Amino acid sequence: MEKEKVMPRYEIIAYKIAQKIHQGFFAEKSKLSGRTLLSSEFNVSSETIRKALVLLSNYNVVLVKEQSGVFVLSKENAKTFLETHEQKQKFKHIGLEIEELLQEQHSIQLEIQKKMRQLKQSNELFPFEYFTIDLSEFEHISNETIASLDLYQKTGGLVIAYELNHKMYQIPNPNTLLNPHMIIYMMGNHSIKKLVINYFKKYKKSL
């Protein structure tokens, strides 16, 4: 069960007890079975049951009375508890998905860097030309991305790095926003540079 991979065991039990209360299996004002019976019913330790009941009492779903037992307070509060924890789990899952995507992105970046190092090491056998373009001369392309300009398809030029505030950024993300303070480094010869400059001069933003 996916919920069990993310939630601590006592939260899972609290969730199940709240479900039973909300569904009417445990009526309001009724007394729940003792910890021993509950731990047997849910196949967990008495300590796990204790933590689950404390959690439910914090949401006013149950009332824990020392020496007297545990009493069901509110079916409506049980519903609120369920909704709150379902929302909490949703955010946890989104967080985990983001973490996985970031790890995947990091792996891709490492692989690209590896390929760039291999390309650099083989430069003597397979030299390539590059040129730079100062974007201060083309302010009208500000806030466009490398991807949206589609430079490789339009000109044959490939953006391999950019310089911003005296710092060099290699292997830029295709979604990097361009601005007039950048100097971009592109793979290509003088003819491709002419094509890029001409493309920039004529470029019009899509409406």
N, C-alpha and C positions, 0 to 999 in steps of 0.2 A: 504494500500500500504506500503510495507516494507520500502521504501525510506523515507516515511513521518514519520516513527517511530524514525528515526535517525537524519534526517536533520531538522534544524530550518525552520519555515514556509516561511521566506523570501527567503531562499536558494531553497526551492521547487519551488517557483514562478519564481525565476531567472532561474532555470533549465528548467521550462516549456516555458518561453519566449525564451531562447536560442534554445530550440527544434524547436519552430515555425520559428525562424530566419534561423536555419540550414535547415529546411524542405522547406523554401521558402515562408512561409506564410507572413513573414515580409521581404520585399526586402531590399538589401543594399541601403543606402542613403535615405531610406524612413523615414518619421517621425512617431513615435509610437503615439498611442492615449494618451491623457492626463492621469494623475494618477487616476482621478475619473473614467474614462471609463475603465481603466485597472483593477482598484480595483473591479469594478462591474463585469467585464468579468471573473476575477479569484476568485471573492467572498471573497476578503480580504480587509483589511483597506488600506487607502492611505499611511500610514506609512510603512506598509509591502511592498507595491509597491516601495516606495522610497528606502528602504534598498536593495530590489532586484535589482533595477536599478543601485544603487551605486556599488553593487557587480559586475554586468555585465560591468560597466564602468571601473572597476579596471582591467578587462581582455580585455579591448578595444573591447568589443562586441558592446557596444552602447556609444554614446556621449551625456552627459547630459549638455544642455545649459540653463543657467538661463534665464528666461523670453521667451526663444525660444522653448523649448521642448526637447524631447529625439529623437535621430536619430540613425538608425542602421548603424554601421560602417563596420562590417565584418562577413560574413557567415563562413569563415574559422576559425576566432577567436571563434565563437559560437561553432564550432565543438571541438576546443581545450578545451574550457570551459566545455563542456559536458564530454569529455574524462577524464579531470582532476577530475571532481567531481564524476564520476563513480568510478574512481580509489580510490578516497578518501573514498567513501562509502564502497568499498570493504574492505579497511583496517579497517574501523570502525567496520564492521561486524565481521571480523576476531578477532579484539580486544574484542568485546562483547562475541564471542564464547569462547575465551581463558578465559575471566573473569568467564563465566558460568562453564567452566571445572574446574577452580581453586576453585570455590565455592563448586562444587560437590566433588572435591578431599578433601577439608577441612572437609566437612560433613562426608566423609568416614573415614578420619583420626580420627575425634572425636568419631565416632561409634566404631572404632577399639580400641581406648583408653578406651572407656567405657567398652568394653568387656574384655580388659586386667585388668581393675580395678576389674571387677566382678570375673575374674579368680583368681586374687590376694587375694580378700576377701574370696573366697571359698577354699583357699589353705590348710586350716586345714582339711577340709573334703575331698578334692581331691588334694593331694600334687602331684607336678610334679618335675622331676629332670631336671637339666640343666648342661651344661658343657661349657667350653670356649676353643677356639682354637686361638693360636697366628699365624696370617697369615705371619709373618716374616719367618716362616719355610716353607712357600709354595709360594715363589715369582712367580712361573710360572703361578699361577692363577690370577695374577694382571690384572686389567682392564676387568676381567670377571664380570658379574653381578650376583646377587643372583639368578635371574630368569634363566639365561643361564646355571648355574651349575645344576639346577634341583635337588637340594639336597634332598628335601622331597621325591621325587619319587625314587631317587637312593639309599638313605640311611635311610629314615624315620625320619631324623633330620630336625627340623624346626628352622630357624634363627629368634630369637625374639628380638635381639638387637645387637649393636656393639659399641665398644669403640675406639675413635680416638682422638689423642692429649689430652688425659686425660678427654675427654668429652663422656658422654654416650648418645647414640641415640637409643631410643626404637622404635619398630614397623617400621623397615627400609623399604624404598621403594624397591620393587623387582628389579628396574632398577639401584639401587645403585652400583657404581663401587667399586670393592674390591681392596685394596692395602696392601702392606706388613706392613704398620703401624697400621693396624686394629687388634683388638681382637674381634672375633665374639662370641656371646652367643647363644647357641642352646639348644632347648628343647629335652631331650632324656636321656637315661641311658648310662652306661659305654659301653655297647655293641654297641649302636648307635655311640658313640664317636669313637670307633675302626673302624667302617664302614666308617665314615666320613674321618678320617685320612688316611685310606687305599685308599679311593676314591680320595682324594686330591693328594696323592703320585703318583697314576697311571693316573691322569687326563691329557689329552692332548687337547690342543685348536683345535677347528674345523678350517679347512682351508677354 
